[in-house]
Amino acid sequence: MSPRKPKNEESKRLVLLGGDRKRPIGAVWLVGAGPGDPELLTIKALKALQAAEVVVHDGLVSDEILALAPSGARLICVAKRKSRHSYAQEEINRMLVAFAQEGLNVVRLKGGDPFIFGRGGEELEACREAGVECHVVPGVTAALAASANAGAPLTHRGSAQAVTFVTGHAAAGSEPDLDWESLAKANQTVVIYMGVSTAAGISGRLIAAGRGGSTPALIVENASRADERRIVTTLAGLPQAASDVAGPALLIVGEAMALAQSSDIEIVSQVEARGRERGVKL
C-alpha cells in the first residue's frame, strides 16, 4: 500500500470545524503508534485509528501507519523536533478538546507509548478538565524494539536486575534533574530517551557518580524501521558515538548491552574503548 500523504499542510494553527452543534460530544483516543514498524501496532490501536475522523499525530509516526487511517479522516501533524515546534503543547490540548466538542472521534497518535515521555498525561488531564471522554491505548515503546532488534535484553539474570527509563532532555534545554548516584549502580540498565544532544553530559555524570567508563552501551537510531542503525560502544565512548547520530535515537547503558549486535553501519568495540581508557593503542 502506498502511504497516503497527510492533509496537514493547511493546518498551521487550530481551525475549528463548523459542524453540527447538535451532534453528541465526541471522544479522544490517546493511541501509542509504537516505534514505527506498522506490524508492531496493537490490534486495539489499529481499530482506534481506523475509526478516527481526525488524527492528530507526531512527526515520529511513520507514513505506513498513517496510511491505515480512513481516507476521509483529517490528518494534522503536530511534530516537535527539539526547538522546532509546529504547535505548543497547550495548543494541542485545546485542539483535541475542540474537535471532540464538535462531535468528532479524535485519535491523538503518538510515537511509542503515550505515557512514556509522550506528554500523554497532560493531554489526558486537559480532556478530563473539559469533560471530554478520553481513552488510552498503550503502544510498544522504542526501548523495547531497540532492545529486541539488537538482541540485548533490558533485564538479564546476573547482569541487569532492574531497568530505568529516563529523559536526557529537560525543559528549556536544561540538564535533567536525575538521581545520578542511583543510576550509576552496577547491574542495571538505564535507557535514555532524547539524550543524543546531551550524551557527553550524561556520560560524564554517570562516570563521576561511579559507573565504570567501560560499561557496555548501545545507541539505536530509528528503532524498528528499515533504516534502523545500532552503534555498540561503552559509557565512556557515548559522546563520540552519538556525535554522528542525526535521527531519533535511544541511549542504553548497562552490563546486558554486552550482548548487543551492531548494525552493518558502525561498531565501536568494547575492546577498543577499554584500550583507549588505558591509553593503549590497538
Disulfide bonds with the S-S distance in Angstrom:
none
